[in-house]
Amino acid sequence: MRRYFLSIQFKGTHFAGWQRQDNALSVQECLEEALGKLLRQDLLSVVGCGRTDAGVHASYFILHFEVPSPIENESLVYKLNRVLHKDIHVLELGECSSDFHARFSAVSRRYKYLIDLEYPLYLQDQVFHYSYGHQTLDIDKIKQAAELLLAYEEFFPFCKSKSQVAHFKCQLIESQWELVDKRYLIYSVQANRFLRGMVRLIVGMCLEVGKGQMEIKEVQHALDAQIRLRKPYSAPACGLYLFDVKYPTGSISTSANGALFFPI
């Protein structure tokens, strides 16, 4: 068998997330059906670099699959982009070693979260609309809340309840906010792994701190004691983007990282 990877982008609004489900459309289902049809493989399955939730977007997403014979790369990319759902776009296709794994070979992932402080006329399902304006938020405190996380290695307070994980350790490389044109708030976070719902819970916490509904010392206490926040808030999925995935040098040959999509 020969193993190939695909780099793709998708708008998650109309999908129930990446993972195939019985009663809802998923990105994985669309890829498996399109690839299976074009390659004439009835039981073709793909493995993704993560499991994005319903409504979450991807600027850059890697998957791998196996087929018994060589593929003509450029031709398949062209055909896939003609038959796939309009909200999925294939960037690149390449062959990889048999030990490459889209999920387990990744060394880090980077997410971005986009908040529009005005009315998002053209981006209503690609951004979280915070309608009260930046004047109602303490931007400095929001930035402090995000930076605080870099001092910790365990993140139980930012994991969805009933998540079945062996541990809550994550190595955060980046956690920061920026205000663009006094209109857009962008959160960037990078880590070796993320817990279920982690980024949206972090964004929600930062907003609560910025509104004065939560003190930074409360967040610090929850992290020190590894307990849940008093009033956890998960920000809407529509503003979240899986922005980049990093692999060991040489594991896959791709140039797509230079053209990552972000609405602003």
C-alpha positions in Angstrom: 0.0 0.0 0.0 1.1 3.6 -0.7 0.4 6.4 1.8 -0.6 9.9 0.7 -1.4 13.1 2.6 -3.8 15.9 1.6 -3.7 19.5 2.9 -7.1 21.1 2.8 -9.0 24.1 4.0 -12.7 24.1 5.0 -15.4 26.4 6.2 -17.1 24.5 9.0 -20.4 26.2 9.1 -22.4 23.5 7.4 -20.6 20.5 8.8 -21.0 18.6 12.1 -17.3 18.7 12.5 -14.5 16.7 11.0 -15.4 13.2 12.2 -17.9 11.1 10.3 -21.3 10.8 12.0 -24.4 8.7 11.4 -27.0 11.5 11.0 -25.0 14.6 10.0 -22.7 15.7 7.3 -19.0 15.8 8.2 -15.8 16.8 6.4 -14.4 13.3 6.7 -17.4 11.8 5.0 -17.1 14.2 2.1 -13.4 13.5 1.6 -13.9 9.7 1.9 -16.7 9.6 -0.6 -15.0 11.9 -3.1 -11.6 10.0 -2.9 -13.3 6.6 -3.0 -15.2 7.6 -6.1 -12.3 9.1 -8.0 -9.9 6.3 -7.0 -12.5 3.5 -7.3 -11.9 2.4 -3.8 -15.1 1.3 -2.0 -13.7 1.2 1.5 -11.3 4.1 1.5 -10.8 5.8 4.8 -9.0 9.0 5.7 -7.3 9.9 9.0 -7.3 13.6 10.0 -4.9 15.7 12.1 -7.6 16.4 14.6 -11.4 16.4 15.4 -12.8 19.9 14.9 -16.2 20.5 16.4 -19.3 21.5 14.5 -19.0 25.0 13.0 -15.2 25.2 13.5 -13.2 26.1 10.4 -9.7 25.1 9.2 -7.2 27.3 7.5 -4.9 24.3 7.2 -5.8 20.7 7.9 -3.8 17.5 7.1 -5.2 14.0 6.5 -3.7 10.8 5.2 -5.0 7.7 3.4 -3.7 4.6 1.7 -4.2 3.2 -1.8 -2.6 0.2 -3.6 -1.3 2.0 -6.6 0.4 5.4 -7.4 -1.6 8.6 -7.8 -1.2 11.3 -10.4 -1.1 14.2 -7.9 -2.1 17.3 -9.9 -4.9 15.5 -11.7 -6.4 14.2 -8.5 -6.3 17.6 -6.8 -8.0 19.2 -9.8 -10.7 16.5 -9.8 -11.3 16.7 -6.1 -11.8 20.4 -6.1 -14.5 19.9 -8.8 -16.5 17.3 -7.0 -16.0 18.2 -3.3 -18.5 20.2 -1.2 -18.1 23.9 -2.1 -16.9 24.6 1.5 -13.9 22.3 1.2 -10.8 23.1 -0.9 -7.8 20.9 -1.5 -4.4 22.7 -1.4 -1.9 19.9 -2.0 -1.5 16.1 -2.4 1.8 14.3 -1.8 3.1 10.8 -1.1 4.5 10.2 2.4 6.2 7.4 4.3 4.2 4.6 5.7 5.0 5.7 9.3 3.6 9.2 8.8 0.4 9.8 10.7 -1.7 12.9 10.2 -2.6 13.0 13.9 0.1 11.4 15.9 3.1 12.7 13.9 2.1 16.4 14.5 4.4 18.2 16.9 2.1 21.3 17.3 -1.1 22.8 16.3 -2.0 26.5 16.1 -5.5 27.9 16.4 -6.8 31.4 15.9 -10.1 32.8 17.2 -11.7 35.9 15.5 -14.1 38.3 17.2 -15.7 41.2 15.4 -16.7 44.1 17.7 -18.9 45.6 15.0 -21.5 44.1 12.7 -20.0 41.4 10.5 -22.1 41.9 7.5 -20.1 39.6 5.2 -18.6 37.2 7.8 -21.6 36.3 9.9 -20.7 32.6 10.2 -17.0 33.0 10.2 -16.5 35.3 13.2 -18.0 35.7 16.7 -20.0 38.9 16.8 -19.4 40.7 20.1 -21.9 43.5 19.7 -20.9 45.8 22.7 -17.7 47.2 21.2 -14.1 47.3 22.4 -15.0 50.1 24.9 -16.8 47.6 27.1 -13.8 45.3 27.3 -10.6 45.8 29.3 -8.2 44.7 26.5 -5.1 44.8 28.8 -6.8 42.3 31.2 -7.8 40.1 28.3 -4.1 40.0 27.2 -3.0 39.3 30.8 -5.4 36.4 31.1 -4.1 34.8 28.0 -0.4 35.3 29.0 -1.1 33.8 32.4 -1.7 30.4 30.8 1.9 30.2 29.5 3.0 29.7 33.1 1.1 26.4 33.4 1.4 22.9 32.1 -2.0 21.4 33.1 -5.3 22.7 32.0 -8.2 20.8 33.6 -10.2 24.0 33.9 -10.2 24.3 30.1 -11.4 20.8 29.2 -15.0 20.0 28.5 -16.7 17.9 31.2 -16.8 14.1 30.7 -13.8 14.2 28.4 -12.0 10.9 28.5 -8.3 11.8 28.5 -5.3 10.2 30.2 -4.0 13.6 31.5 -4.5 17.3 31.1 -0.9 18.3 30.3 -0.3 20.6 27.3 2.8 22.5 26.4 1.7 26.0 25.3 4.1 27.8 23.0 1.9 30.9 22.3 -1.1 32.5 23.9 -1.8 36.1 23.0 -4.5 38.6 21.8 -4.2 41.5 19.4 -6.7 44.2 18.7 -6.8 45.2 15.0 -8.3 48.5 13.7 -10.2 48.8 17.0 -12.6 46.3 15.5 -11.2 42.8 15.5 -9.9 40.8 18.4 -7.7 37.9 17.4 -6.6 35.2 19.8 -3.6 33.0 18.7 -2.7 29.9 20.6 -0.2 27.1 19.8 0.6 23.9 21.7 1.8 20.4 21.3 -1.8 19.2 22.1 -5.2 20.6 23.0 -7.9 19.2 25.2 -11.5 18.9 24.1 -13.1 22.3 23.8 -10.0 24.0 25.3 -9.6 26.9 22.9 -13.2 28.0 23.1 -13.2 27.8 26.9 -10.0 29.9 27.1 -11.5 32.5 24.8 -14.7 32.5 26.9 -12.6 33.0 30.1 -10.7 35.9 28.5 -13.9 37.6 27.6 -15.4 37.2 31.0 -12.2 38.7 32.5 -12.4 41.6 30.0 -16.0 42.3 30.9 -15.2 42.3 34.6 -17.3 39.2 35.3 -14.3 37.2 36.4 -11.0 38.2 38.1 -7.6 37.0 36.9 -6.9 35.7 40.4 -9.9 33.4 40.0 -8.4 31.9 36.9 -5.0 31.6 38.6 -6.7 29.8 41.5 -8.5 27.4 39.2 -5.2 26.6 37.4 -3.3 26.2 40.7 -5.9 23.9 42.1 -6.8 22.2 38.8 -10.5 22.8 39.3 -13.3 24.1 37.1 -14.0 27.8 36.8 -17.0 29.1 38.8 -18.8 30.1 35.6 -17.1 28.5 32.6 -18.1 30.0 29.2 -17.4 28.4 25.9 -17.1 30.9 23.0 -19.1 30.1 19.9 -17.6 27.7 17.3 -18.0 30.2 14.4 -15.0 32.2 15.4 -12.5 29.3 15.7 -10.0 28.3 13.1 -7.5 25.5 13.1 -4.8 27.7 11.6 -1.7 25.5 11.2 -0.2 22.1 11.9 3.5 21.4 12.3 5.3 18.2 11.6 8.9 17.1 11.9 11.1 18.5 9.1 11.0 16.3 6.1 8.0 14.1 7.2 5.8 15.6 4.5 6.7 17.8 1.5 4.3 20.7 1.4 4.4 24.4 0.4 0.8 25.2 1.5 1.8 26.7 4.8 2.6 30.0 3.0 -1.0 30.5 1.9 -3.1 30.1 5.0 -6.6 31.5 4.9 -7.9 33.9 7.5 -10.9 36.3 6.8 -9.1 39.5 7.7 
